C-alpha cells in the first residue's frame, strides 16, 4: 500500500548510484519514479529500474543533466509532482528549484532562500555567527583585490586559505604561507572560481594545517524543529575530495561530540531548515569551527543510515512533502560503527579518470556489508561525468570490527576492465595511522608524497 507522503510520482534528476538509491526509497514509499538520461546513459541501470524514463539530451552534462528546461519539461510531460535532485548536478541550483516551483512541481530539497543562504559561504558564515557557532578568523566579506587580501591576511596571521565564496568540491581553494604566495595565488584562484562556479568572489580564513573534518547529519521540518543523526569523520581526503568516511567519528571526547552536535542543531533551528542536510566543521584538539552546510543528501549518507537505522532519503522525501519530523532526538540511537569507501573509476595513484567497459564484476555480500553501485559486468563507464561508480559500506559492533570487515570486503570486491581506487583504499585501511586515528585532512596527500619519494 502506498505510504501517505503526498507525492505520486518523483522524477530523479540524476544518474548512477544515487539515482538507484532514490528509486529504492520511492519503491518503499509506494511512489512512482521517472529516470532521466543522456544518450550515453541509455542502457544505464537507473533507466532500467525506474518506472518511466526520458532522454534529456546528448552525452555532455551541460546539454542533458544540467539542462534545466529539458529536465523541467521531462517532469511536466511525465506528470511528476516532485523532483529529487540527488547530489551534484542541480541539487543546489536555485534557478532549478525556482523553475520547478513556477511549474507547480515540488523540489525535494530546501527552499530557494535556504539554498541562497548556504550556497554563498559568506552568507552561511553569517547565519552560523547569528546562531552562535564558532567561526575561524577570516574576512567578514569577499575580498575585492589582491592588496585588500594581503591586508586582511596580515591581520588574521599567515598561513591563510583563499576560498571561492560560491565554491565546493575542493575547487577554488589555495593556501598562502606569506604575502608573496598570496599575491601569486589570488588571480589564479579567482579565475578558477569564475570558471567553475560562475562567480570569482573569494574570501580568506585562517588555515589550519592538520584539522579533522567532522560533519553532522541534520534534518529540519521548517517549523523550527531539528534533529541530528550523529556525526561522521570525513578527514580521509585527497585535495579536499573525500575518499573514506566513517560514523560515528572516532576519538572525540563526550563533551566535544555533544557540543558539535548541539551547534549543528542550533543552526538548523535558527534557519528554519526544511530537509535533510549536513553541517560541517573543522576540529583541532578540543576546539571546533563551522565550515559550511551542504543542503542536500550527501554521498556518505549510508554510514549514518547504517548506525541509526533511519532511511535518510525517505525522510528527505517526507520533509519535502511538508510532513513534520517523525521522531524526537531521544528516539535517535546510534549503534555500532560504519565505514564507507568511495570507489572511483580512476588510477589509484595518479587519480586520472579511467573510463571504459567493465569486463568483470563481483560484489561481495555477507552480514554488515552494503554496496551502493550502478555498475555491472558489461557496463560502460562514461568519460562525461563524475568518476564515482560505487560505494562499499560495512557495519560492525565497533570500529576495530568494522576495519576487519572492510578488509575482507575490499579483497572480495572485483572490478575489471577499468582502473579503480580500490588498491589505494586497501593500503590506507591497512595503515597504522588509520587504525590508530592518527589522520587529518592532509594525511593522504602527505602519505602519497612520502610513497612517491
Buried (B, 14 or more C-beta within 10 A) or exposed (E): EEBEBBBEBBBBBBBBBBBBBBBBBBBEBEBBBBBBBBEBBEEBBBBEBBBBBBBBBBBBBEBBBBBBEBBBBBBBEBEBBBBBBBBBBBBBBBEBBBBBEEEEBBBBBBBBEBBBBBBBBBEBBBBBEEBEBBEBEBBEEBBEEBEBBBEBBEEBEBBBBBBBBBBBEEBBBBBBEEBEBBBEBBEEBBEBBBEBBEBBBBBBBBBBEEBBBBBBBBBBBBEEBBBBBBBBBBBBBBEBEBBBBBBBBEEBEEEBBEBBBEBBBBBBBBBBBBBBBBBBBBBEEEEBBBBBBBBBBBBBBBBBBBBBEBBBBBBBBBBBBEBEBBEEEEEBEBEBBBBBBBBBBBBBBEBEBBBBEBEEBEBBEEEBBBBBBBBEBEBBBBEBBBBBBBBBBBBBEEBEBBBEBBBEBBEBBEBEBBBBBBEBBBBBBEBEBBEEBEBBBBBBEEBBEEEEE
